[in-house]
Amino acid sequence: MALIITDECINCDVCEPECPNEAIYLGPEIYEIDPHKCTECVGHFDEPQCVQVCPVACIPVNPQHVEDQPTLWQKYQRLQAAAGKAPSSAPSDLPPA
């Protein structure tokens, strides 16, 4: 799954710096999330950091980009490889690849 920022966003600027994948950016009117970069913080944190800091709770799961945990982990690994970083080991709750 990827997350999405709804039009209830107040452009408070707290979510963008919290994203470890740099998936959040300022769109034409509100902040937006690139679904190709969003791993819901899998590989970095136990919970999505943008959701944790959002004061208006406007960051739900994007129904157009539903992904399971193993898929999010694979996306995290691809993003880390593309950035030239070594990904951390897989969380114990994920099945082996």
C-alpha positions in Angstrom: 0.0 0.0 0.0 1.0 3.5 -0.4 -0.4 6.4 1.5 -2.2 9.5 0.1 -2.7 13.0 1.5 -6.3 14.1 1.3 -7.6 17.6 0.6 -8.0 18.1 4.3 -4.2 18.9 4.3 -3.4 22.2 5.9 0.1 22.5 4.4 1.6 22.5 7.9 5.0 21.2 6.5 5.5 18.6 9.2 5.1 15.4 7.1 7.6 16.1 4.3 10.8 16.0 6.4 9.7 12.9 8.2 9.5 10.7 5.1 12.7 8.5 4.9 12.0 7.8 1.2 11.5 11.4 0.2 8.1 10.4 -1.2 6.3 13.5 0.1 6.5 16.7 -1.9 4.5 20.0 -2.2 2.0 19.7 -5.0 0.1 22.5 -6.7 -2.2 23.0 -3.7 -1.3 20.5 -0.9 1.4 18.0 -0.1 1.3 14.8 -2.2 2.9 11.4 -1.9 4.6 9.6 -4.7 3.2 6.0 -4.5 6.3 4.6 -6.2 8.4 5.8 -3.3 6.0 5.3 -0.4 6.7 2.1 1.6 4.6 3.2 4.6 8.0 3.4 6.3 8.6 -0.4 5.9 12.3 -0.9 6.3 12.7 2.3 8.3 10.1 2.4 11.1 7.2 0.3 12.5 4.6 2.9 11.6 4.4 5.6 8.9 6.0 8.7 10.3 3.9 11.1 8.3 0.8 9.6 9.8 2.3 9.9 13.3 3.0 13.7 12.9 0.0 14.8 10.9 -2.1 17.1 13.1 -5.3 16.7 11.0 -5.2 12.9 10.3 -5.4 13.4 6.5 -3.1 10.5 5.4 -5.0 7.3 4.8 -4.0 4.3 2.7 -4.3 5.0 -1.0 -6.9 2.6 -2.4 -5.4 2.8 -5.9 -2.0 1.5 -4.6 -2.8 -1.5 -2.4 0.4 -3.5 -1.6 1.1 -6.2 1.0 4.0 -6.1 3.5 6.3 -8.3 1.3 5.7 -6.0 -1.7 6.4 -2.9 0.5 9.7 -4.6 1.7 10.7 -5.3 -1.9 10.0 -1.6 -2.9 12.1 -0.5 0.1 15.0 -2.7 -1.1 14.7 -1.3 -4.6 14.7 2.2 -3.4 17.8 1.6 -1.1 19.7 -0.1 -4.0 18.9 2.8 -6.3 20.2 5.2 -3.7 23.3 3.2 -3.3 22.5 2.2 0.3 22.6 -1.2 1.8 19.1 -2.1 3.0 18.7 -3.4 6.6 17.8 -7.0 7.1 14.2 -8.1 6.6 11.8 -7.8 9.5 11.1 -11.1 11.2 7.4 -10.9 10.4 8.0 -11.0 6.7 8.2 -14.3 4.8 11.6 -15.1 3.1 11.9 -13.7 -0.4 
